[in-house]
């Protein structure tokens, strides 16, 4: 079953007792990110964000001097744990989300103390209109799940990348992702992305009857 309407990001419908699908966690480098994007070490404000030209509706092409003028929007993306629930807020597009859980969603409590060791992911998306950059404003580790382009994506296609906090991430258009995950506490990121903000979603709970399990620290 494919997602036909926008998910309810702050109140997702997730069945109880879902199995989890483990995701590999690897260190982010220019080499490991080659098919997904690139590491950004400095000057995030001037890093070029790819903007995809509006697709032609028929055999006549879109004029070369048009269709890619929507520009880039920017803001602060925050990622914050409240107990066993990870929340995200993207000021660039005024979006708020539950990104995931460290416990099964039906058991997760915002009042449970302690540092999470994993995140259970229910959703991911990609942007066909442009790329997206996340640059940490604090030097703390964070994790990002990514999968290569293609609407027939499956849970086993996803890989989680671990960043030590000294660099950021640029994601190419059409690459699957789901925000950025603070390993603990809260983090703030500079976010720059295509202003059209087209979003294509996958709901793992509904489509694959599972949650993706992302470790938050390298073994």
VOBA-1610 file (N, C-alpha, C; in pm, whole numbers, padded with zeros to 5 digits, always signed):
BEGIN
Unk+00086-00120+00000Unk+00000+00000+00000Unk+00089+00124+00000Unk+00071+00211-00096Unk+00152+00330-00109Unk+00087+00447-00037Unk+00169+00541+00009Unk+00118+00658+00080Unk+00051+00751-00021Unk-00080+00782+00000Unk-00154+00866-00093Unk-00175+01006-00039Unk-00172+01022+00091Unk-00192+01153+00152Unk-00076+01182+00246Unk-00064+01308+00285Unk+00046+01346+00375Unk+00029+01277+00509Unk+00136+01219+00564Unk+00126+01155+00696Unk+00098+01258+00805Unk+00040+01210+00914Unk+00023+01294+01033Unk+00151+01281+01115Unk+00242+01376+01094Unk+00376+01362+01148Unk+00382+01367+01301Unk+00287+01432+01365Unk+00289+01442+01510Unk+00198+01341+01578Unk+00126+01263+01498Unk+00038+01160+01553Unk+00029+01044+01455Unk+00143+00981+01426Unk+00142+00874+01325Unk+00063+00753+01374Unk-00006+00687+01280Unk-00080+00565+01311Unk+00014+00446+01291Unk+00058+00385+01402Unk+00155+00277+01396Unk+00098+00157+01471Unk+00077+00044+01405Unk+00025-00074+01474Unk+00119-00119+01587Unk+00063-00184+01687Unk+00142-00234+01799Unk+00217-00361+01759Unk+00332-00381+01823Unk+00405-00506+01810Unk+00473-00529+01678Unk+00505-00423+01605Unk+00571-00440+01476Unk+00712-00494+01493Unk+00758-00581+01402Unk+00899-00621+01404Unk+00986-00507+01356Unk+01115-00515+01388Unk+01209-00411+01345Unk+01306-00468+01242Unk+01344-00382+01150Unk+01441-00420+01047Unk+01570-00344+01074Unk+01679-00413+01111Unk+01804-00343+01145Unk+01868-00278+01024Unk+01927-00163+01048Unk+01994-00086+00945Unk+02142-00077+00976Unk+02231-00098+00880Unk+02374-00081+00908Unk+02407+00065+00936Unk+02506+00086+01025Unk+02554+00220+01057Unk+02700+00230+01018Unk+02733+00326+00931Unk+02870+00343+00887Unk+02911+00489+00905Unk+03039+00513+00915Unk+03090+00648+00931Unk+03077+00726+00802Unk+03030+00849+00811Unk+03012+00934+00695Unk+03146+00989+00647Unk+03180+00964+00524Unk+03297+01021+00458Unk+03256+01058+00315Unk+03343+01130+00245Unk+03314+01163+00106Unk+03298+01037+00022Unk+03372+00932+00057Unk+03365+00808-00019Unk+03236+00731+00010Unk+03197+00717+00138Unk+03079+00638+00170Unk+02950+00708+00128Unk+02956+00841+00116Unk+02837+00918+00079Unk+02827+00943-00071Unk+02914+00884-00150Unk+02928+00919-00290Unk+02796+00909-00368Unk+02713+00810-00342Unk+02590+00791-00417Unk+02471+00865-00356Unk+02493+00934-00245Unk+02384+00999-00173Unk+02398+01151-00166Unk+02520+01199-00156Unk+02546+01341-00139Unk+02693+01361-00109Unk+02721+01452-00018Unk+02862+01478+00015Unk+02874+01537+00155Unk+02992+01524+00211Unk+03025+01587+00338Unk+03051+01736+00314Unk+03003+01820+00404Unk+03025+01964+00395Unk+03105+02007+00518Unk+03226+02057+00495Unk+03314+02090+00607Unk+03304+02236+00650Unk+03275+02325+00558Unk+03270+02467+00594Unk+03186+02544+00492Unk+03163+02671+00522Unk+03088+02763+00435Unk+02952+02708+00393Unk+02871+02660+00487Unk+02740+02605+00449Unk+02646+02708+00387Unk+02665+02837+00421Unk+02577+02941+00367Unk+02595+02960+00216Unk+02712+02926+00166Unk+02738+02947+00023Unk+02743+02817-00056Unk+02719+02704+00010Unk+02722+02576-00061Unk+02608+02573-00163Unk+02640+02528-00284Unk+02539+02527-00391Unk+02436+02417-00369Unk+02309+02457-00367Unk+02198+02363-00354Unk+02143+02335-00493Unk+02139+02209-00533Unk+02086+02174-00664Unk+01935+02200-00668Unk+01889+02265-00776Unk+01748+02286-00800Unk+01711+02215-00929Unk+01611+02130-00923Unk+01571+02049-01038Unk+01469+02124-01122Unk+01491+02131-01253Unk+01401+02200-01343Unk+01263+02132-01343Unk+01159+02211-01347Unk+01022+02160-01353Unk+01009+02064-01471Unk+00951+01946-01451Unk+00944+01848-01560Unk+00847+01890-01670Unk+00883+01858-01793Unk+00794+01885-01905Unk+00668+01799-01895Unk+00554+01853-01938Unk+00427+01781-01932Unk+00400+01699-02058Unk+00472+01726-02162Unk+00455+01653-02288Unk+00586+01650-02365Unk+00576+01649-02499Unk+00699+01636-02577Unk+00774+01767-02592Unk+00706+01880-02563Unk+00775+02008-02571Unk+00855+02032-02442Unk+00983+02067-02455Unk+01066+02086-02335Unk+01036+02217-02263Unk+01066+02221-02135Unk+01060+02345-02059Unk+01176+02435-02104Unk+01147+02561-02128Unk+01253+02653-02171Unk+01369+02652-02072Unk+01489+02656-02126Unk+01609+02642-02044Unk+01628+02757-01945Unk+01564+02870-01968Unk+01579+02983-01876Unk+01461+02992-01779Unk+01392+02880-01759Unk+01276+02880-01670Unk+01265+02746-01599Unk+01173+02739-01505Unk+01142+02612-01441Unk+01231+02574-01325Unk+01333+02655-01295Unk+01422+02626-01182Unk+01450+02752-01102Unk+01351+02839-01095Unk+01372+02971-01035Unk+01306+02985-00898Unk+01262+02872-00841Unk+01199+02878-00709Unk+01296+02915-00598Unk+01425+02887-00622Unk+01527+02927-00526Unk+01538+02834-00407Unk+01605+02884-00304Unk+01640+02807-00185Unk+01580+02873-00063Unk+01527+02793+00027Unk+01481+02844+00155Unk+01575+02792+00264Unk+01582+02864+00375Unk+01670+02821+00483Unk+01607+02850+00617Unk+01656+02782+00718Unk+01608+02799+00855Unk+01683+02705+00947Unk+01636+02694+01069Unk+01698+02604+01167Unk+01618+02476+01176Unk+01686+02364+01162Unk+01626+02233+01187Unk+01669+02188+01326Unk+01574+02163+01413Unk+01606+02116+01548Unk+01568+01970+01562Unk+01651+01897+01634Unk+01630+01754+01660Unk+01647+01735+01810Unk+01541+01691+01878Unk+01543+01690+02025Unk+01472+01567+02080Unk+01541+01498+02170Unk+01482+01385+02241Unk+01399+01435+02359Unk+01277+01382+02371Unk+01195+01396+02491Unk+01172+01255+02542Unk+01252+01213+02637Unk+01245+01075+02683Unk+01278+00980+02570Unk+01180+00896+02533Unk+01201+00795+02430Unk+01143+00835+02294Unk+01113+00963+02277Unk+01056+01013+02151Unk+01147+01122+02096Unk+01181+01111+01967Unk+01265+01211+01901Unk+01178+01300+01814Unk+01180+01431+01845Unk+01103+01529+01771Unk+01194+01609+01679Unk+01138+01653+01568Unk+01209+01742+01478Unk+01122+01861+01442Unk+01187+01975+01418Unk+01116+02093+01368Unk+01203+02161+01264Unk+01145+02186+01147Unk+01218+02250+01038Unk+01158+02388+01013Unk+01227+02491+01061Unk+01176+02627+01046Unk+01177+02672+00901Unk+01259+02611+00816Unk+01267+02652+00676Unk+01135+02628+00603Unk+01062+02523+00644Unk+00934+02490+00579Unk+00821+02483+00680Unk+00847+02528+00804Unk+00747+02530+00911Unk+00685+02393+00934Unk+00771+02292+00947Unk+00724+02156+00969Unk+00767+02103+01104Unk+00678+02027+01170Unk+00709+01962+01297Unk+00678+01814+01284Unk+00762+01729+01346Unk+00754+01586+01321Unk+00791+01505+01446Unk+00734+01386+01457Unk+00796+01279+01537Unk+00884+01202+01441Unk+01015+01210+01463Unk+01109+01143+01374Unk+01120+00995+01404Unk+01107+00958+01532Unk+01119+00818+01568Unk+01114+00800+01718Unk+01144+00676+01759Unk+01131+00634+01898Unk+01251+00547+01936Unk+01290+00549+02063Unk+01394+00457+02110Unk+01334+00329+02166Unk+01204+00328+02188Unk+01130+00210+02233Unk+01017+00188+02132Unk+00951+00073+02138Unk+00835+00054+02052Unk+00737+00169+02071Unk+00680+00223+01964Unk+00597+00343+01977Unk+00487+00332+02081Unk+00425+00215+02093Unk+00316+00200+02188Unk+00365+00199+02333Unk+00497+00183+02352Unk+00555+00181+02487Unk+00637+00306+02516Unk+00667+00383+02414Unk+00757+00497+02431Unk+00695+00604+02520Unk+00778+00656+02612Unk+00734+00758+02706Unk+00825+00880+02697Unk+00767+00997+02699Unk+00846+01119+02699Unk+00906+01148+02836Unk+00866+01072+02937Unk+00913+01095+03074Unk+01022+00997+03117Unk+01064+00909+03027Unk+01167+00811+03061Unk+01306+00873+03046Unk+01387+00878+03151Unk+01521+00937+03139Unk+01618+00839+03074Unk+01737+00888+03044Unk+01841+00802+02990Unk+01874+00835+02847Unk+01990+00789+02802Unk+02036+00814+02667Unk+01993+00701+02575Unk+01931+00732+02462Unk+01885+00627+02370Unk+02004+00559+02302Unk+01987+00432+02270Unk+02089+00357+02197Unk+02048+00327+02054Unk+01920+00354+02022Unk+01869+00327+01888Unk+01753+00422+01860Unk+01713+00424+01734Unk+01589+00493+01697Unk+01510+00402+01606Unk+01380+00391+01630Unk+01290+00315+01547Unk+01219+00413+01454Unk+01239+00393+01325Unk+01199+00487+01222Unk+01073+00438+01152Unk+00971+00523+01144Unk+00844+00483+01082Unk+00825+00543+00943Unk+00908+00640+00904Unk+00881+00718+00784Unk+01011+00768+00723Unk+01011+00790+00591Unk+01120+00859+00523Unk+01061+00931+00401Unk+01138+01021+00342Unk+01089+01095+00226Unk+01206+01139+00139Unk+01172+01189+00019Unk+01273+01254-00065Unk+01212+01377-00129Unk+01301+01464-00180Unk+01259+01589-00242Unk+01297+01587-00391Unk+01200+01578-00482Unk+01234+01578-00624Unk+01269+01716-00680Unk+01243+01823-00604Unk+01264+01958-00657Unk+01403+02013-00628Unk+01478+01954-00534Unk+01608+02009-00503Unk+01681+01933-00395Unk+01807+01970-00374Unk+01886+01908-00269Unk+01859+01971-00134Unk+01925+01916-00030Unk+01907+01966+00106Unk+02038+01956+00182Unk+02067+02060+00259Unk+02189+02065+00339Unk+02154+02077+00486Unk+02221+01995+00569Unk+02212+02006+00714Unk+02353+02031+00767Unk+02371+02140+00841Unk+02503+02170+00899Unk+02487+02194+01048Unk+02557+02114+01132Unk+02537+02124+01278Unk+02588+02255+01333Unk+02511+02315+01424Unk+02553+02437+01493Unk+02619+02406+01626Unk+02621+02278+01664Unk+02698+02230+01780Unk+02781+02111+01735Unk+02900+02099+01788Unk+02986+01987+01748Unk+02951+01865+01832Unk+02841+01801+01796Unk+02795+01679+01862Unk+02761+01576+01756Unk+02777+01448+01786Unk+02747+01344+01687Unk+02599+01342+01649Unk+02573+01303+01525Unk+02437+01284+01478Unk+02435+01175+01372Unk+02314+01126+01342Unk+02296+01014+01250Unk+02189+01050+01148Unk+02210+01007+01021Unk+02114+01031+00915Unk+02094+00901+00835Unk+01970+00853+00820Unk+01944+00738+00733Unk+01922+00783+00590Unk+01979+00711+00494Unk+01969+00747+00352Unk+01946+00622+00268Unk+01879+00641+00155Unk+01865+00535+00055Unk+01871+00600-00083Unk+01920+00524-00180Unk+01936+00576-00315Unk+01799+00600-00380Unk+01795+00686-00483Unk+01667+00720-00547Unk+01595+00599-00604Unk+01463+00611-00610Unk+01377+00507-00667Unk+01252+00487-00584Unk+01135+00491-00646Unk+01011+00479-00571Unk+00985+00339-00521Unk+01054+00239-00573Unk+01037+00102-00525Unk+01132+00071-00409Unk+01162+00171-00329Unk+01254+00155-00217Unk+01199+00054-00117Unk+01290-00019-00052Unk+01255-00119+00048Unk+01336-00094+00175Unk+01294-00147+00289Unk+01369-00125+00414Unk+01517-00162+00402Unk+01547-00269+00329Unk+01686-00314+00319Unk+01772-00220+00234Unk+01712-00123+00168Unk+01789-00028+00088Unk+01851+00084+00172Unk+01808+00098+00296Unk+01852+00211+00379Unk+01982+00180+00452Unk+02067+00283+00460Unk+02192+00280+00535Unk+02195+00403+00625Unk+02238+00387+00749Unk+02251+00500+00840Unk+02396+00548+00841Unk+02415+00679+00840Unk+02548+00738+00840Unk+02570+00813+00971Unk+02685+00789+01031Unk+02721+00852+01159Unk+02818+00966+01133Unk+02787+01083+01188Unk+02871+01202+01177Unk+02924+01240+01315Unk+03050+01282+01322Unk+03108+01315+01452Unk+03076+01456+01498Unk+03006+01534+01415Unk+02967+01669+01453Unk+03058+01779+01402Unk+03168+01744+01336Unk+03261+01844+01284Unk+03230+01884+01140Unk+03131+01820+01078Unk+03096+01849+00940Unk+02947+01829+00921Unk+02896+01876+00806Unk+02755+01861+00775Unk+02734+01769+00658Unk+02608+01762+00613Unk+02569+01671+00507Unk+02490+01747+00400Unk+02527+01725+00274Unk+02444+01770+00163Unk+02387+01646+00095Unk+02254+01646+00074Unk+02182+01533+00014Unk+02136+01573-00125Unk+02166+01489-00225Unk+02122+01516-00361Unk+01970+01506-00373Unk+01910+01572-00472Unk+01767+01552-00497Unk+01734+01404-00517Unk+01615+01365-00475Unk+01559+01230-00494Unk+01620+01124-00403Unk+01712+01162-00315Unk+01770+01066-00220Unk+01679+01058-00098Unk+01642+00936-00060Unk+01557+00914+00057Unk+01630+00950+00184Unk+01559+01013+00279Unk+01617+01050+00407Unk+01505+01078+00507Unk+01540+01108+00629Unk+01441+01148+00730Unk+01508+01236+00833Unk+01520+01362+00802Unk+01577+01456+00898Unk+01716+01416+00944Unk+01754+01470+01057Unk+01882+01439+01120Unk+01853+01404+01265Unk+01923+01302+01317Unk+01893+01248+01448Unk+02002+01285+01548Unk+01968+01364+01648Unk+02061+01387+01759Unk+02085+01254+01829Unk+02209+01222+01859Unk+02240+01099+01929Unk+02188+01104+02072Unk+02191+01221+02133Unk+02133+01241+02265Unk+02098+01389+02282Unk+02011+01418+02376Unk+01976+01557+02403Unk+01912+01623+02283Unk+01959+01743+02249Unk+01903+01817+02138Unk+02015+01880+02056Unk+01986+01903+01928Unk+02082+01967+01839Unk+02008+02062+01746Unk+02081+02161+01696Unk+02030+02256+01598Unk+02120+02254+01475Unk+02057+02262+01358Unk+02129+02256+01232Unk+02083+02371+01143Unk+02176+02428+01066Unk+02137+02512+00955Unk+02082+02422+00847Unk+01962+02452+00800Unk+01899+02375+00692Unk+01880+02466+00572Unk+01926+02421+00454Unk+01903+02491+00329Unk+01852+02388+00228Unk+01743+02422+00156Unk+01682+02326+00066Unk+01600+02398-00040Unk+01557+02324-00142Unk+01473+02381-00245Unk+01345+02437-00187Unk+01307+02557-00231Unk+01193+02627-00172Unk+01059+02567-00212Unk+01053+02495-00324Unk+00926+02431-00361Unk+00887+02327-00257Unk+00985+02254-00207Unk+00966+02155-00100Unk+00864+02048-00138Unk+00875+01993-00258Unk+00798+01875-00292Unk+00849+01758-00208Unk+00758+01675-00161Unk+00797+01566-00070Unk+00725+01438-00112Unk+00801+01330-00126Unk+00747+01197-00157Unk+00779+01107-00038Unk+00679+01036+00014Unk+00695+00966+00141Unk+00685+00815+00127Unk+00748+00747+00222Unk+00728+00604+00245Unk+00697+00587+00393Unk+00592+00509+00423Unk+00552+00478+00561Unk+00582+00331+00584Unk+00690+00303+00656Unk+00735+00165+00674Unk+00632+00080+00747Unk+00565+00139+00846Unk+00466+00064+00923Unk+00351+00019+00835Unk+00303+00108+00748Unk+00189+00075+00663Unk+00228-00010+00542Unk+00339+00023+00480Unk+00377-00044+00355Unk+00450-00176+00375Unk+00529-00185+00483Unk+00614-00302+00500Unk+00592-00373+00633Unk+00497-00323+00713Unk+00464-00386+00840Unk+00587-00402+00929Unk+00670-00298+00933Unk+00790-00302+01018Unk+00832-00159+01051Unk+00928-00148+01142Unk+00997-00023+01171Unk+01143-00043+01142Unk+01210+00060+01091Unk+01354+00050+01069Unk+01428+00083+01198Unk+01524-00001+01233Unk+01599+00016+01358Unk+01737+00072+01326Unk+01764+00191+01379Unk+01889+00262+01350Unk+01972+00269+01478Unk+02090+00209+01484Unk+02177+00229+01600Unk+02230+00371+01601Unk+02251+00425+01720Unk+02293+00565+01733Unk+02441+00582+01763Unk+02514+00473+01774Unk+02658+00484+01794Unk+02725+00365+01725Unk+02844+00388+01667Unk+02915+00279+01600Unk+02957+00171+01698Unk+02954+00048+01655Unk+02998-00062+01741Unk+03148-00080+01728
//
